[in-house]
Amino acid sequence: MEYVTLNNGIKMPMAGFGVFRVPDKKECQESVYQAIKVGYRLIDTAAVYTNEDAVGEAVRQAIKEGICRREDLFITSKLWVQDMQSYETASQAINTSLKKCGLDYLDLYLLHQAMGDYFAAWRAMEDAYCKGKLRSIGVSNFYPNVLTNFCETVTIKPMVNQVELHPYFPQTQALETMKYYHVIPEAWAPLGGGRYNPFDNPMLKLIADKYHKTIGQVILKWNVQRGVVIIPKSTHLERIKENINIWDFNLTNEEIEKISSLDMGYSGTRTKHFDPEFVRNCLNNKIHK
């Protein structure tokens, strides 16, 4: 496993395991447990995924069986939009996430969207960070203009920005902005989120065959070599094992450029943050606690 150092000095694994759209508690718990067992140490959940409790159960199971220690793990969750109403609602939501996970602290906590009163929510996260409830704090889905304004305004700059990053939406400008502010990029949907057909791409197949790897492994390594943390998701053990087995080869600069040439721009994004209807849907998406 390779690690990246956040701007507060904490080391974060460059490959993690995501649980987006795994709402079934037993399936989620088993998937996370198996992921930890095969070597993942970064687990990414969110309040809106409604599976923080399942992640916590898997963590306790792995620790109890001696697979890992709590300090070996890097557990991430996210503050949902409905709790970005005020400092108080955000503070309460942070405590709720900790309680659901059954943990004394989270290694990373993110603002899930740049919506609502996210500046007030950030102040609550800053205080929780200073109290040790959150070892690091960051943002998610902050485009370059939003991230710039945010970093120029807040007291504690975010350590991570989790955004959509894959060959069909590589977001070069976004990476440059994050680098400027010493914010680590983290990719959700690093394999494209099922919207594209990378596994049928002849160019990707040639590169994969060269290294005796799968196309999925090549795509994941492409992001890692760009300095991007990845959190692929799967509930299938063989795919879980495959997605972390990317450390024994390196792509050439030419291959990285070829893969980046698949860029479809904003038209290829999975979620349309500039679409007013999408924003309204997020603001009206209430989770039960």
Helices and strands as residue ranges (DSSP letters): E 3-5, E 11-13, E 16-18, H 25-38, E 42-44, G 47-49, H 52-64, G 70-72, E 74-79, G 81-83, H 87-101, E 108-111, H 118-130, E 137-140, H 144-151, E 160-164, H 172-180, E 184-188, G 198-200, H 202-211, H 215-225, E 229-230, H 237-244, H 253-260, G 265-268, H 276-284
